[in-house]
Amino acid sequence: MLIVKINPADVVSVPNDCSCQKCRVSKYEIIDSYETEIKSAVCDADGNPILSEDDEETNEIIDRVESYLAKKRDIDNYGAGEDRVELVELVDIQKMLNYPSRLRVLDVLTQLGEELYQCEESGKYYVTLY
């Protein structure tokens, strides 16, 4: 696969097929060829991903949720008796994160592979800890 650099002024068309995921250009510069998987659409010269502010915020939320749930699962901190909970309500995670949208938190939990439970009566979402 070739890595190319283009000037947006050289884009001549963006076809509708392929959901506008390709473009035709009149000029481009070949930067490098790549033998391994490209993990990000936008990279710096060293191949490191360049993240948008939204991506960086999502990564921060993922880290914070992982840490929060790990602490909730830690028997040494919460004991094995009455203090131990098996479910964490989604709204508690939202509070800990200063209230991002429910959809955003659900997306993060899905990315983390967490088991979600929705109560039929209340419609509330819970994360299963054990």
CYANA upper distance limits for C-alpha pairs under 8 A (distance plus 0.5 A):
  1 MET  CA     33 SER  CA      6.08
  1 MET  CA     34 TYR  CA      5.84
  1 MET  CA     35 GLU  CA      7.36
  2 LEU  CA     30 ILE  CA      7.33
  2 LEU  CA     31 ILE  CA      8.07
  2 LEU  CA     32 ASP  CA      6.45
  2 LEU  CA     33 SER  CA      4.83
  2 LEU  CA     34 TYR  CA      6.61
  3 ILE  CA     30 ILE  CA      6.53
  3 ILE  CA     31 ILE  CA      5.94
  3 ILE  CA     32 ASP  CA      5.59
  3 ILE  CA     33 SER  CA      6.17
  3 ILE  CA     34 TYR  CA      7.40
  4 VAL  CA     28 TYR  CA      6.89
  4 VAL  CA     29 GLU  CA      5.96
  4 VAL  CA     30 ILE  CA      4.95
  4 VAL  CA     31 ILE  CA      5.72
  4 VAL  CA     32 ASP  CA      7.62
  5 LYS  CA     28 TYR  CA      6.30
  5 LYS  CA     29 GLU  CA      5.66
  5 LYS  CA     30 ILE  CA      6.93
  5 LYS  CA     31 ILE  CA      6.99
  6 ILE  CA     10 ASP  CA      7.48
  6 ILE  CA     11 VAL  CA      8.47
  6 ILE  CA     25 VAL  CA      8.28
  6 ILE  CA     27 LYS  CA      7.52
  6 ILE  CA     28 TYR  CA      5.37
  6 ILE  CA     29 GLU  CA      7.02
  7 ASN  CA     11 VAL  CA      7.82
  7 ASN  CA     27 LYS  CA      8.44
  7 ASN  CA     28 TYR  CA      7.85
 10 ASP  CA     25 VAL  CA      5.87
 10 ASP  CA     26 SER  CA      5.90
 10 ASP  CA     27 LYS  CA      6.42
 10 ASP  CA     28 TYR  CA      8.37
 11 VAL  CA     23 CYS  CA      7.32
 11 VAL  CA     24 ARG  CA      6.39
 11 VAL  CA     25 VAL  CA      4.77
 11 VAL  CA     26 SER  CA      6.98
 12 VAL  CA     23 CYS  CA      8.11
 12 VAL  CA     24 ARG  CA      6.13
 12 VAL  CA     25 VAL  CA      5.73
 12 VAL  CA     26 SER  CA      6.98
 13 SER  CA     23 CYS  CA      6.29
 13 SER  CA     24 ARG  CA      5.74
 13 SER  CA     25 VAL  CA      7.63
 14 VAL  CA     20 CYS  CA      6.49
 14 VAL  CA     21 GLN  CA      8.43
 14 VAL  CA     22 LYS  CA      6.83
 14 VAL  CA     23 CYS  CA      4.94
 14 VAL  CA     24 ARG  CA      6.83
 15 PRO  CA     20 CYS  CA      6.30
 15 PRO  CA     22 LYS  CA      7.54
 15 PRO  CA     23 CYS  CA      7.07
 16 ASN  CA     20 CYS  CA      5.57
 18 CYS  CA     22 LYS  CA      7.67
 34 TYR  CA     38 ILE  CA      8.37
 39 LYS  CA     49 PRO  CA      8.15
 40 SER  CA     49 PRO  CA      6.02
 40 SER  CA     50 ILE  CA      8.27
 41 ALA  CA     49 PRO  CA      8.15
 42 VAL  CA     49 PRO  CA      6.42
 42 VAL  CA     50 ILE  CA      6.11
 42 VAL  CA     51 LEU  CA      8.25
 43 CYS  CA     47 GLY  CA      5.65
 43 CYS  CA     48 ASN  CA      5.70
 43 CYS  CA     49 PRO  CA      4.80
 43 CYS  CA     50 ILE  CA      5.62
 44 ASP  CA     48 ASN  CA      5.96
 44 ASP  CA     49 PRO  CA      6.94
 44 ASP  CA     50 ILE  CA      6.86
 51 LEU  CA     55 ASP  CA      6.11
 51 LEU  CA     56 GLU  CA      6.64
 52 SER  CA     56 GLU  CA      6.75
 53 GLU  CA     57 GLU  CA      6.58
 54 ASP  CA     58 THR  CA      6.62
 55 ASP  CA     59 ASN  CA      6.67
 56 GLU  CA     60 GLU  CA      6.75
 57 GLU  CA     61 ILE  CA      6.70
 58 THR  CA     62 ILE  CA      6.61
 58 THR  CA    108 VAL  CA      8.10
 59 ASN  CA     63 ASP  CA      6.73
 60 GLU  CA     64 ARG  CA      6.72
 61 ILE  CA     65 VAL  CA      6.52
 61 ILE  CA     97 LEU  CA      7.85
 61 ILE  CA    108 VAL  CA      7.99
 62 ILE  CA     66 GLU  CA      6.55
 62 ILE  CA    108 VAL  CA      6.52
 62 ILE  CA    109 LEU  CA      8.45
 62 ILE  CA    112 LEU  CA      8.11
 63 ASP  CA     67 SER  CA      6.70
 64 ARG  CA     68 TYR  CA      6.56
 64 ARG  CA     97 LEU  CA      8.29
 65 VAL  CA     69 LEU  CA      6.58
 65 VAL  CA     93 ILE  CA      7.75
 65 VAL  CA    109 LEU  CA      8.43
 66 GLU  CA     70 ALA  CA      6.54
 66 GLU  CA    112 LEU  CA      8.33
 67 SER  CA     71 LYS  CA      6.74
 68 TYR  CA     72 LYS  CA      6.86
 69 LEU  CA     73 ARG  CA      6.64
 69 LEU  CA    129 LEU  CA      8.01
 70 ALA  CA     74 ASP  CA      6.62
 71 LYS  CA     77 ASN  CA      7.76
 72 LYS  CA     77 ASN  CA      8.46
 72 LYS  CA     78 TYR  CA      7.57
 72 LYS  CA     85 VAL  CA      8.33
 72 LYS  CA    129 LEU  CA      8.10
 73 ARG  CA     78 TYR  CA      8.32
 73 ARG  CA    129 LEU  CA      6.75
 73 ARG  CA    130 TYR  CA      7.96
 74 ASP  CA     78 TYR  CA      6.88
 74 ASP  CA     79 GLY  CA      8.41
 75 ILE  CA     79 GLY  CA      5.23
 75 ILE  CA     80 ALA  CA      6.38
 75 ILE  CA     84 ARG  CA      8.00
 78 TYR  CA     83 ASP  CA      6.18
 78 TYR  CA     84 ARG  CA      6.17
 79 GLY  CA     83 ASP  CA      6.65
 79 GLY  CA     84 ARG  CA      6.50
 80 ALA  CA     84 ARG  CA      6.14
 85 VAL  CA    129 LEU  CA      8.13
 86 GLU  CA    128 THR  CA      6.48
 86 GLU  CA    129 LEU  CA      5.61
 86 GLU  CA    130 TYR  CA      6.35
 87 LEU  CA    126 TYR  CA      6.35
 87 LEU  CA    127 VAL  CA      5.92
 87 LEU  CA    128 THR  CA      5.25
 87 LEU  CA    129 LEU  CA      6.17
 88 VAL  CA     92 ASP  CA      7.45
 88 VAL  CA     93 ILE  CA      8.24
 88 VAL  CA    126 TYR  CA      5.84
 88 VAL  CA    127 VAL  CA      5.64
 88 VAL  CA    128 THR  CA      7.24
 88 VAL  CA    129 LEU  CA      7.73
 89 GLU  CA     93 ILE  CA      7.52
 89 GLU  CA    124 LYS  CA      7.91
 89 GLU  CA    125 TYR  CA      6.57
 89 GLU  CA    126 TYR  CA      4.87
 89 GLU  CA    127 VAL  CA      6.92
 90 LEU  CA     94 GLN  CA      6.85
 90 LEU  CA    102 ARG  CA      8.14
 90 LEU  CA    105 VAL  CA      8.28
 90 LEU  CA    124 LYS  CA      7.98
 90 LEU  CA    125 TYR  CA      5.93
 90 LEU  CA    126 TYR  CA      5.84
 90 LEU  CA    127 VAL  CA      7.35
 91 VAL  CA     95 LYS  CA      6.61
 91 VAL  CA    102 ARG  CA      8.33
 92 ASP  CA     96 MET  CA      6.78
 93 ILE  CA     97 LEU  CA      6.81
 93 ILE  CA    105 VAL  CA      8.27
 94 GLN  CA     98 ASN  CA      6.64
 94 GLN  CA     99 TYR  CA      5.02
 94 GLN  CA    100 PRO  CA      6.48
 94 GLN  CA    101 SER  CA      8.04
 94 GLN  CA    102 ARG  CA      7.69
 94 GLN  CA    105 VAL  CA      7.54
 95 LYS  CA     99 TYR  CA      5.74
100 PRO  CA    104 ARG  CA      7.10
100 PRO  CA    105 VAL  CA      7.44
101 SER  CA    105 VAL  CA      7.00
102 ARG  CA    106 LEU  CA      6.59
103 LEU  CA    107 ASP  CA      6.58
104 ARG  CA    108 VAL  CA      6.81
105 VAL  CA    109 LEU  CA      6.67
106 LEU  CA    110 THR  CA      6.61
107 ASP  CA    111 GLN  CA      6.71
108 VAL  CA    112 LEU  CA      6.73
109 LEU  CA    113 GLY  CA      6.79
109 LEU  CA    114 GLU  CA      5.88
109 LEU  CA    116 LEU  CA      8.49
110 THR  CA    114 GLU  CA      6.38
110 THR  CA    115 GLU  CA      8.41
114 GLU  CA    127 VAL  CA      7.30
114 GLU  CA    128 THR  CA      7.90
115 GLU  CA    127 VAL  CA      6.41
115 GLU  CA    128 THR  CA      6.06
116 LEU  CA    125 TYR  CA      7.34
116 LEU  CA    126 TYR  CA      6.21
116 LEU  CA    127 VAL  CA      5.24
116 LEU  CA    128 THR  CA      6.63
117 TYR  CA    125 TYR  CA      6.19
117 TYR  CA    126 TYR  CA      5.55
117 TYR  CA    127 VAL  CA      6.71
117 TYR  CA    128 THR  CA      7.44
118 GLN  CA    123 GLY  CA      6.36
118 GLN  CA    124 LYS  CA      6.06
118 GLN  CA    125 TYR  CA      4.91
118 GLN  CA    126 TYR  CA      6.66
119 CYS  CA    123 GLY  CA      5.54
119 CYS  CA    124 LYS  CA      5.98
119 CYS  CA    125 TYR  CA      7.01
119 CYS  CA    126 TYR  CA      8.38
120 GLU  CA    124 LYS  CA      8.43
